[in-house]
Amino acid sequence: MNKCKGENISINETLLRLVQPYSNTLLEQMKQTLIESPNTRIVHVWNGYHLNDVEIFKLCEQCKLDLVIEELEFPDINHAAMYVCKYQLRRLDLSIEYKKYLIGQQYFFEHAISSAAKPNNPQCSIAEKIASELFIAAGTVRKYGQYAMAMNVIFDQDMVFAKSILSGKARLSHENTIELSRLRPEEIKAVAKASMEEKVEHITLSYIRNEVKWSHIQSRRPISRRERSEEKARNKAQIRQMPEYDPDAEVNSLCLTIDSWISSMQRVKNSESFPNITKVANLRLMKKLSVLEHTINTIQELLVERTSYNG
């Protein structure tokens, strides 16, 4: 652990994304603590970058308080990010969405670290390790990994919008977050700008599609506010909108479900009660697994045929 000067500290965007913004109430409490307790004025950094303590640093500068800057030693940014993830996950004020994002990010950082040390270490073992630490299912860890990937795409286009989603100010379902991340960069920016200007609290799939459509129209010719309002009113009056065709939608959904099945089956296999199940339950499970195995084999044969044909 080394000391460094405050003027040498920078912001790293990868690390900054991992820190949930503090509420005004918590910032005021933090400020009072820093004023009253000099031993709390410690800012940890890595390689000249802020880790968790940006707000402590800002408050100390604002109040002209002396502080200690300690530089922690990590092999690379993946280890530094892991430290931030684990630290942030201990916060009592952490939102549900930010918790999901941090777990997903931890999954990928651990995989990057593990791949460098053990190239053949499977992702499933990493998911199970994190799951056991956090008392959740391994399938949930992998699902949060997908969520984190989607949020990083949104972060790349608008950090303020991304943090409003993770903080719960703008509500967006898991599925709609994935859908939003699949849009083109300019479309994500259009949705972000419109939702923040209009202070939309719940961003639905229909809202996303309407804003994407309007962004395309506006790129061709100027649109008056009246035209925009009238078009939005017509869209809201529609009882049902047909979704855009996505050939991979059902397969992507099935892949998520299979991860959950694997996790559930492993949990049953490892449970203390499994060796003592009744004969009826034993036969029922064997029958279901046989049906599942037959279905899997059928789909695999179709996939192999398609691969051979496309090759």
C-alpha positions in Angstrom: 0.0 0.0 0.0 1.5 3.3 -1.1 0.6 7.0 -0.6 0.0 9.3 -3.6 -0.9 12.9 -4.2 -4.5 14.0 -4.7 -3.7 15.9 -7.9 -2.6 12.7 -9.6 -5.9 10.8 -9.2 -8.1 10.2 -12.3 -11.5 8.7 -13.0 -11.6 5.4 -14.8 -15.0 4.9 -16.5 -15.0 1.1 -16.1 -14.6 1.5 -12.3 -16.9 4.5 -12.1 -19.8 2.5 -13.6 -19.6 0.1 -10.6 -20.4 2.8 -8.1 -24.1 3.6 -7.4 -24.6 7.3 -6.9 -25.3 8.4 -3.3 -28.5 10.1 -2.3 -28.4 13.7 -1.1 -29.3 12.4 2.4 -26.4 10.0 2.5 -24.0 12.6 1.1 -25.0 15.0 3.9 -24.5 12.2 6.5 -21.1 11.4 4.9 -20.1 15.0 5.1 -20.9 15.3 8.8 -19.0 12.1 9.5 -15.9 13.4 7.6 -16.0 16.7 9.6 -16.4 15.0 13.0 -14.1 12.0 12.4 -10.7 12.7 10.8 -9.9 9.0 10.7 -12.6 8.4 8.1 -10.9 10.7 5.6 -9.2 7.9 3.7 -9.4 7.6 -0.1 -8.3 4.4 -1.7 -7.0 4.4 -5.3 -5.4 2.0 -7.7 -2.8 3.0 -10.4 -3.8 6.6 -9.9 -7.5 5.9 -10.4 -10.4 6.3 -7.9 -12.0 3.1 -6.6 -15.0 3.6 -4.2 -14.2 6.9 -2.6 -14.8 9.6 -5.2 -17.5 11.3 -3.0 -15.2 11.3 0.0 -12.5 12.9 -2.0 -14.9 15.6 -3.4 -16.4 16.3 0.0 -13.0 16.7 1.6 -12.0 19.1 -1.1 -15.3 21.0 -0.8 -14.9 21.4 3.0 -11.1 21.9 2.8 -10.5 18.9 5.0 -7.1 17.1 5.2 -7.3 13.5 3.9 -5.1 10.5 3.4 -4.8 8.9 0.0 -3.7 5.2 -0.1 -3.0 3.4 -3.3 -3.9 -0.3 -3.3 -2.0 -2.8 -5.3 -3.8 -5.0 -7.9 -2.3 -6.9 -10.8 -4.7 -5.4 -13.4 -8.0 -3.6 -13.8 -10.0 -6.8 -13.5 -8.7 -7.3 -9.9 -9.3 -3.7 -9.1 -12.9 -3.9 -10.5 -13.5 -7.1 -8.5 -12.6 -5.2 -5.4 -15.0 -2.4 -6.2 -17.8 -4.9 -7.0 -17.5 -6.7 -3.7 -17.2 -3.4 -1.8 -20.3 -2.0 -3.5 -22.3 -5.2 -2.9 -22.0 -4.6 0.8 -23.9 -1.3 0.6 -27.2 -1.3 2.5 -28.7 1.3 0.1 -27.9 -0.6 -3.0 -30.8 -0.8 -5.5 -32.0 -4.1 -6.9 -30.9 -3.2 -10.4 -27.5 -2.1 -9.3 -27.1 -5.4 -7.4 -27.9 -7.4 -10.5 -25.4 -5.3 -12.5 -22.6 -5.7 -10.0 -23.1 -9.5 -9.7 -23.1 -9.7 -13.5 -19.9 -7.6 -13.7 -18.3 -9.7 -11.0 -19.0 -12.8 -13.0 -17.2 -11.4 -16.1 -14.3 -9.9 -14.1 -13.8 -13.3 -12.3 -13.9 -15.1 -15.6 -11.3 -12.8 -17.1 -9.0 -13.3 -14.1 -9.6 -17.1 -14.1 -9.0 -17.4 -17.9 -5.6 -15.7 -17.5 -4.6 -18.1 -14.8 -6.4 -21.3 -15.9 -7.4 -21.1 -19.6 -9.6 -24.2 -19.4 -11.6 -23.2 -16.3 -15.3 -23.3 -17.4 -17.7 -20.3 -16.9 -20.1 -22.6 -15.1 -17.7 -23.2 -12.2 -17.3 -19.4 -11.8 -21.0 -18.9 -11.8 -21.4 -21.6 -9.1 -18.6 -20.1 -7.0 -20.3 -16.7 -7.0 -23.7 -18.3 -6.5 -22.5 -20.0 -3.3 -20.9 -16.8 -2.0 -24.1 -14.8 -2.5 -26.7 -17.6 -1.8 -28.3 -17.4 -5.2 -28.6 -19.9 -8.1 -25.8 -20.2 -10.7 -28.4 -19.7 -13.4 -29.2 -16.3 -11.8 -25.6 -15.3 -11.9 -25.4 -16.1 -15.6 -28.7 -14.2 -16.2 -27.2 -11.2 -14.4 -24.2 -11.5 -16.6 -26.4 -11.0 -19.7 -28.0 -8.0 -17.9 -24.6 -6.5 -17.2 -23.5 -6.9 -20.8 -26.7 -5.1 -22.0 -26.2 -2.3 -19.4 -22.6 -1.8 -20.6 -23.9 -1.2 -24.1 -26.2 1.4 -22.7 -23.4 2.9 -20.6 -21.4 3.3 -23.8 -24.1 5.6 -25.2 -25.3 7.5 -22.1 -23.8 7.1 -18.7 -26.4 9.3 -16.9 -29.3 7.3 -18.5 -27.7 4.0 -17.6 -27.2 5.1 -14.0 -30.8 6.3 -13.8 -31.9 2.7 -14.8 -29.6 1.0 -12.3 -30.6 3.4 -9.5 -34.3 2.6 -10.1 -35.3 6.2 -11.2 -36.2 4.8 -14.7 -37.8 1.4 -14.5 -36.9 -1.0 -17.3 -37.5 -4.8 -17.2 -34.7 -7.3 -17.8 -36.1 -8.3 -21.2 -36.6 -4.7 -22.3 -33.0 -3.8 -21.2 -31.7 -6.6 -23.4 -33.9 -5.3 -26.3 -32.7 -1.7 -25.8 -29.1 -2.8 -25.9 -29.6 -4.5 -29.3 -30.5 -1.2 -31.0 -28.1 0.9 -32.9 -26.1 3.5 -30.9 -28.0 6.5 -32.3 -31.3 4.7 -31.4 -30.2 4.1 -27.8 -29.2 7.7 -27.5 -32.6 8.8 -28.9 -34.5 6.7 -26.3 -32.2 7.9 -23.5 -32.7 11.6 -24.4 -36.5 11.4 -24.8 -37.1 9.4 -21.6 -35.0 11.8 -19.5 -36.5 14.9 -21.1 -40.0 13.6 -20.5 -39.1 12.2 -17.1 -40.5 8.7 -18.0 -40.5 6.5 -14.9 -41.5 3.2 -16.6 -39.9 2.5 -20.0 -41.9 -0.1 -21.9 -41.1 -1.9 -25.1 -43.8 0.1 -27.0 -42.2 3.4 -25.7 -38.8 2.2 -27.0 -40.2 1.4 -30.4 -42.1 4.7 -30.7 -39.0 6.7 -29.8 -36.9 4.7 -32.3 -39.5 5.4 -35.0 -39.5 9.1 -34.2 -35.8 9.3 -34.2 -35.8 7.9 -37.8 -38.5 10.4 -38.9 -36.7 13.3 -37.2 -33.4 12.4 -39.0 -35.3 13.0 -42.3 -37.2 16.2 -41.7 -38.0 18.6 -38.8 -41.1 17.5 -36.8 -43.3 19.9 -34.8 -44.1 19.3 -31.2 -47.7 19.1 -32.1 -47.1 16.3 -34.7 -45.1 14.4 -32.2 -47.8 14.6 -29.5 -50.5 13.6 -32.0 -48.5 10.6 -33.2 -47.8 9.5 -29.6 -51.5 9.8 -28.8 -52.4 7.6 -31.7 -49.8 5.0 -30.7 -51.1 4.9 -27.1 -54.6 4.4 -28.4 -53.6 1.2 -30.1 -54.7 -1.9 -28.1 -51.8 -4.1 -29.3 -48.7 -3.5 -31.3 -47.2 -6.4 -33.3 -43.6 -6.9 -32.2 -40.8 -6.9 -34.8 -39.9 -10.3 -36.1 -36.8 -11.7 -34.4 -35.9 -15.3 -35.5 -33.6 -15.8 -32.5 -36.1 -14.6 -29.8 -37.5 -18.0 -28.8 -34.0 -19.6 -28.9 -32.5 -16.9 -26.7 -35.4 -17.3 -24.3 -34.9 -21.1 -24.2 -31.1 -20.7 -23.5 -31.9 -18.6 -20.5 -34.5 -21.2 -19.3 -32.0 -24.1 -19.8 -29.5 -22.3 -17.5 -32.2 -22.2 -14.9 -33.0 -25.9 -15.4 -29.3 -26.9 -15.0 -29.1 -24.9 -11.8 -32.3 -26.5 -10.4 -31.2 -30.0 -11.3 -27.8 -29.5 -9.7 -29.5 -28.1 -6.6 -31.8 -31.2 -6.3 -28.9 -33.6 -6.9 -26.8 -32.0 -4.1 -29.6 -31.7 -1.6 -29.5 -33.8 1.6 -33.0 -35.2 0.9 -32.2 -36.5 -2.6 -31.0 -40.0 -1.5 -34.2 -40.4 0.5 -36.8 -39.6 -2.1 -39.7 -42.0 -2.5 -40.0 -44.6 -5.3 -42.9 -42.7 -6.8 -40.9 -39.5 -7.0 -37.9 -41.4 -8.4 -40.0 -42.9 -11.2 -41.7 -39.6 -12.0 -38.3 -37.8 -12.3 -36.8 -40.6 -14.5 -39.8 -40.4 -16.8 -39.5 -36.6 -17.2 -35.8 -36.8 -17.7 -36.2 -39.4 -20.4 -38.7 -37.2 -22.2 -36.3 -34.3 -21.8 -33.4 -36.3 -23.2 -35.4 -37.4 -26.2 -36.4 -33.8 -26.9 -32.8 -32.6 -26.5 -31.5 -35.3 -28.9 -34.2 -34.4 -31.5 -33.2 -30.7 -31.4 -29.5 -31.5 -31.5 -30.0 -33.6 -34.6 -31.8 -30.7 -36.3 -29.0 -28.3 -35.3 -26.3 -30.7 -36.6 -28.2 -31.1 -39.9 -28.5 -27.3 -40.3 -24.9 -26.8 -39.5 -23.8 -29.4 -42.0 -26.1 -27.9 -44.6 -24.9 -24.3 -44.0 -21.3 -25.5 -44.0 
